[in-house]
Amino acid sequence: MVTLKQSFAVLDLNSGSLSKVKEIRASDRVRFNDGKCDPRGRFWAGTMDMEEREPLGSLYVLGSDMSLRGVVEKVTVSNGIGWSPDHSEMYYIDSPTRRIMVLDYDVDTGQVKDRGRRIDLSSYPGVPDGMTVDSEGKLWVALWGGNRVLRIEPSGRVIGEVKVPALHVTSCVFGGARLNTLFITTAQDDVNSPAKTEGPDGRLFMIDLEVPGAPTYPFSGRVA
């Protein structure tokens, strides 16, 4: 299951064909950005204003029964998503706010409740982008324009970081046989600087860590 500009679609890995299953109604300036499946296999994905100026986006969840529901509105650049190991909290980033929303989460129903808790990262360079969560419940947050990934307690205290040679760090995920390798994606900023083929921006990096990550989950829905 993948997202296109304004739709969810099934990608056939054998043929490369795409079949749309759900579409949203939104301004032409809006496209999908980051997405991730929760522990029950629901697919959460958010949209963004392609000009990154106005809160035109939303966060959606596609259920295993193929039902689509809007969850958070007035989002400018929807980005990182994650859950605590006990599945009681969900974390969500709208990048220009430079904050992480900490939401109460019901894993059985997929419902969230916003009690106003936020992790403020405005004192760090760049803006929060993608993220993942480790087995100890710590958040790993990529900083676009900040050349690093931060390790953060759910309380909001930053307890570590991984410096990255590339400036624009986009996301990270744990993998490897023991789930202790952090894979870090980066990007070239073709909007604000000329495209380039040399240098670290746009490369994939990896680092082995002592603490393993939490598992990732596949989409649980079935498409006829």
Secondary structure, 3 states (H helix, E strand, C coil): CEECCCEEEEECCCCCCEEEEEECCCCCCEEEEEEEECCCCCEEEEEEECCCCCCCEEEEEECCCCCEEEEEEEECEEEEEEECCCCCEEEEEEHHHCEEEEEEEECCCCEEEEEEEEEECCCCCCEEEEEEEECCCCEEEEEECCCEEEEECCCCCEEEEEECCCCEEEEEEEECCCCCEEEEEECCCCCCCCCCCCCCCCCEEEEECCCCECCCCCCCCCCC
